[in-house]
Amino acid sequence: MYASQVHDYLRTFFTETNCEIVSDEGFQLTVQLTIDMDKKIMNRPFYWQYIEATDSEPNPTRLMLITDRTRIQNQFVGEVIHFGSGRLNQIFKATKELGSFVQMYEDVAGTDNQTTLTPYFCVNYKVSYYCDQTKEKIHSLGINLINGDIEDNFHESICNLNLQSNIPEKAFCLQYIIKPSRALERLDMMIQNIITQDDHSWAEEAKNRWEKELEVLNYFYKDTEEKPEVYEIEKKGLEERFNPRIKVEIINGGIFYLK
């Protein structure tokens, strides 16, 4: 997820959650949080307990988020946010809680004739590659519920469309042929195929680092016939640290009726 994608995601997130965007410079975003959003992403439970207990005037946080550190001279004036950062993970979590599934319709205002809208089923996946290092990727997959065509980067393809939660006037929505449950199965198969075809040299490199660390550990205990308990603990710790593993999570999804 590139800096520009993170920036677009944040802009959309804060707009949809009714937070005022004070300034947007393309690489730096200043946002005035609402009370609800401050509670969700700022980790200030004691502050809000005090405000509510004393009936004091609340002061939600104003965030200055830097999405591209290469374009700013003084990085201490705001919070650098990037894919994998704690703050962005909090926002992902809030997104999941607020809108795990949506149903949206493309706006057809300005058209004189009835417009046919086609249903698409979208799932946003987070794929995490774990070892002693961590790498995460976002895959947004969308499937046409009429013909079954699957599109990668689906979110990017619709982020500039005008979408609304109600069926527009002069719009006719096609009834889907592929059921959402079946669509989810096909997208799950697709994400597994993407993972299979991905470069997994990171796992082999992690295994090599694991073996080198194990050699060092064994060296310190080479003269010990019966290995102590601490040896087994350290050995198990190395295994847990370097063992390659992959985790797939669904962030959110929805049905989108598009022209």
N, C-alpha and C positions, 0 to 999 in steps of 0.2 A: 504494500500500500504506500504509494508515493506521497510526498508532502502536499502536492496539489489535491490529491484524493482525500487526504485527512482534512485539509482545509474545507473542501466542499462538503464533506460529511458533517463537520462541526457547524458550518453555516446552516445547513439544512436542519440539523438536530435542534439548534437553539431557536431557529425560526419557528419550527413546528411545536416547540415547548413554550412559546410565547415569551422568550427571553429577549430583551432589547439588545440588538447589535449596535453598539455605540460607534464602532469604527471597523472597517474591513479594508485592509490594505493588500489582500491577496496572499500575504505571508504572515500576517499578524492580525488577530481578531480580538477585539475588546467587547466583552459581553456583560450586561447587567443581569445577573441571575434573578429569577423569581424566588420567593420563599420556598416553594416546593422543590425547585431544582437545587437550591442551596442545600437543602436537607438531604437530597439524594446523592450529590456528588462531592460535597465539600468536607465530609467527615467532621462535623461540628455538633455532635449530639448534646454535649454539656452546655454549649452556648444556647442552643434552642430550648433546652430544658429550663435554663435560667430566664430567657426571654418570656417563655410561656408561664413560668411560675410567678414572675414579678409583673407580668402584663406590661413589659417595657416595649418600646418601639423597636421593631426588628430592623436590621441593617444587612440585607442580603449582600453577598460578595459580588464585587465587580472583577471579572477575570480578564487578564490580558494574556492571550495564548499565542505563542510563537510557533508557527507550523513549519517555517523554513529558516533555520538558524543562519544559513549562509547569506541571507539577505538583510541581516540586522547587525549593527555594530555592538550595541550594548545589550547582551543577552540577559542582564540582571534586571531589566525593567519589566519582565514578564516571565511566564512559565513556558518552557519549551515542551511541546507536546508532539509525540510521534507514535507511529505504530509500535505497540508493545509497551508504551509508557503506562504508568499506573493510572493517570488521569483519564487517558483514552479508554482504558479497560473499564473504569468506573462508568464512563459515558456509554460504552457498549452494554454494560449491565443495566443501566437505566433505560436504554433503548429497548432492551429485551423485556424489561418489566412493563414499560409503557405501551409498547406496540409489538408484541410478539407475532401478531397476525393482523393484517389489514386487508380491506377490500376497497379498491380505488378505481375511479373511472376517469378517462381522459376527457377534458373539457372540449366540447364541440361548439362552443358559442361562436356565432358569426356565420354558421352554415344554414342555408335556407332549407335544404333537403334533409331527410332523415339519414343519419349516419350509423353505419354498422360498426359495433365494437367487438373485437375478438378477445376472448379470455386467455390470459397467461398466468401461469402459476410460478411464483418466484420463491427461491430459498437462498438466503445468505449464509454461507458456511464459513466458519473459522477453522483452519487447519493448523495445528501446532506441532512442530517437530522438536522433541525434547531429547537432550543428552546433557553434557556439562555446559552446553550452549543451547539457546532457544531461538527458534525462527518461527514466525507466524505469517500466514497468508489468509487473505479474504477472497473467497470465490462467490460471485453472485450469479446463480444459474436461473434461467427462466425457460419454461417449456410452454409452447403453444398448445393449448388444450383442445384444439381442433385437429391439427395435423401432426402433433408430436415433435415438431422441430425444437431443438434445444439451443439456447443462445447463452454463451458465456458473457461476462461483464454486463449482465442485464441491468443492474442498477445504474451503471453509467449511461446506458442507452435511454433511460427514462427520466433521469434526474432533471433534465431541462424541460420536460413536458409539464403542462398545466393539469394537475390531477385534483380530483375532488372526491369526497366521500359519498356523495349522492349521485344517482343516475341522472345524467344531464337530460334536459328536454331535447326532443328530436334525436334521441339516441336509441338504437335497438341493440340489445346485448345478445349475442349468440349464446345458445346453451352449449356448455362444454360437452365434448364427446368423451374425453379422457377424464376420469374422476380424479380429484385432487389426491386421494390416497394412492392411486396408481402412479400419478405424476411424481409424488414424493419418492416412491420406490425407484422410478427411473432416474431421478436426480441424484438419489443416493448412489446408484450404480455409476452414474457419471462422475461423481466426486471421487469414488473409489478408483475409477479408471484414471482420472487426473493424477491422483496420488501415486498410482502404480507407474505411470509414465514419467513421473518427476525424477529429478536427479537425486539419487540417494547416496552419493559419495560421502555426504556428511556423516552417515551412519558408520561407514567403514573407517573414516577418519577418527570418529569417536572411539571405535573399537581399538584402533592403534594407540590412541592416547591412554585408554584403559589398560592395555597390556604393558605400556611403559611405566605407568604408575604402579601397577602390580609388581613389576620387576623391582622397583625401588622399595616397595613394602617388603617383598620377600628378602631383599638384600639385608635389611635391618634385622631380620629374624633368621638368617641363614644358619647361624650356629645354635639355634634353639631346636632341640629335637621335638619337644611337645609345645606346640604353639599356644600361647596364652589366650585368654578370652578377648583381650583387647585387639589381638591380631585379627580374629574372626570379625569383630565389630568394624575395624577399619577396612577389611576386605569387602564386607557387605556394603559399607558406605561407598566404596569405589564403584561397586557394581550398580548401586542405585543412581550414582551420580552420572556415570558414563553410559549406562544402558540406553540404547536408542529406542524411542517409542513415539508413536504418532497418535494425536487425539483430534477427533473431529467433533465440532459443536455446531449446532444450528443457532444462529444469532436471532434471526427473525424471518418472516416470509409473508406472502400474501397473494391474493388474486387481483390482477390488474386487467381492466377492460380497455383495450387500446384500438385506435383507428388502424 
